[in-house]
Amino acid sequence: MKRTTTPAPTTDPDLVTAALAGRLRTVADVLVPDAPAATGRHAADVGTLLATLVEAAAAADGTSTTWLLLVGLTGSFPTDAQVRSARRRVTTAAPAEAAAWLLERTLGAARWSDLLVQLEVLTDAVVVDVDFSARHDLNTGIQRVVRSTLPRWHRDHDVTPVAWTPTLAMRRLDAVETGRVLAWRGPAGEPPRVRSSRRVLVPWRSTVVLPEVPAPHLCSTLASLAEHSGNTVGVVGYDCIPVVSADLMPPIEPERFARYLTIIKHAHRVSGISASAAEEFRGFVDMLPAQGLGGPAVTDCPLPVDIPSSLATPAPVRDGDPLVVVVGSHEPRKNHLAVLHAAELLWREGLRFELRFIGGSSWASAPFDAAVRRLRRAGRRVAVGRAVRDEDLWNAYRTARFTVFPSLHEGFGLPVAESLAVGTPAITSSFGSTAEVAADGGTLLVDPRDDADLTAAMRRLLTDADLVQDLAAAAAARPRRTWDDYAGESWAQLVPATARPEEARR
């Protein structure tokens, strides 16, 4: 991996001009190695370097040179509209006119603090965008994937994890952020910060990996990077739930996800976390020829489940009525109202059991909360655990007679895999990714939209001890897949050894 770094601004009174000269010199070192040497007169150097780079951009076949020139001018990553506008200008106007236009448009719109940044260009590198996981203590779903995968990539390969500045440029992580993604030991206890940086990281002829779903305000910038920068972009694809099941999501989510799909349009590779998730992304890619786009290559790499080493000890002994565990946030897609309905029917039949939900509130938890209150007033044994420690979650899996996960749409269905990993049978949906997880045994499959089907499955596992024992044995015999397996396979899909810089779109 080659690094090219902007020289630090000197004590020249015009710090902006000095910083700009340094950034343009860094870009010239990458694009025009025989560019004129520095004179020490920053304004003159800016003029000479900008003229040289404008000519290089005009002569280039594609847009990547223009993209990098704009990064050099502003210290931030440009959007598609900015790249196209600059490209049209440099290819139609005289060099001096184009240079003046670029200075006016790019520098005139920037804040003073933006103009003092330096550039560090990474060539032939692998840059991994972990902005959210690095800045936040939340550790569910995507963050667990990032914090389990990135340390293994970092151990086995040369990778550079990055976050974003407020001015839409990549930066290195600080010590706390690095700890969150490479050595997770629980919440760092610091509130998330939006950090500025005087040094911007610029991937060039490199691979950019997105193991998170980026924040909406980053999507247009990342889509432009994928389309114009000359880098190869690989994405971990979790699901397309916000558009495929928009009726089960908050109204704002489909619009936010549509922004994310602009990245997918111009990405090069997508690695789905299940065959079902990959199929959803292929469905989107199949529509792209209508826009004249080929779209990314889509593969699948199923998530693993690693049992914590602390579980080597025997499971806690549970006395009393059977425990039925339901893991997941309390939102319509998880179908928890159906579980409560089935449980009430079974309680009325005289069956004795405790029902325990583990998961956080959501945008539409009110109906679930109201139903739980009604059942508790009727004397039903319903418990709800929020902000549960990992140790308590795993102990709940191990002490449950069975778990229930009748979700209407999942990218993977991790609670099913976790339950089966400790030998606890699961009831889950008979389609999509949960059916994939169930294929190796240990489950009863149901139609989650059929209340009678779900009730019957719960009744069977509450009354048939031999069936529970058979399913537990089948769960224990399932093949094991580890995070080492996932990290190696996903790396091969997202950063294949045969990838070369010339493969990237220009």
Beta strands, then each sheet from edge to edge (+ up, - down):
strand 1: 2-5
strand 2: 118-123
strand 3: 126-129
strand 4: 160-164
strand 5: 170-172
strand 6: 199-204
strand 7: 207-210
strand 8: 232-237
strand 9: 269-272
strand 10: 297-300
strand 11: 323-327
strand 12: 354-358
strand 13: 382-385
strand 14: 402-405
strand 15: 426-429
strand 16: 443-446
sheet 1: 1+ 2- 6-
sheet 2: 5+ 4- 3- 7- 8- 9- 10-
sheet 3: 13+ 12+ 11+ 14+ 15+ 16+
end
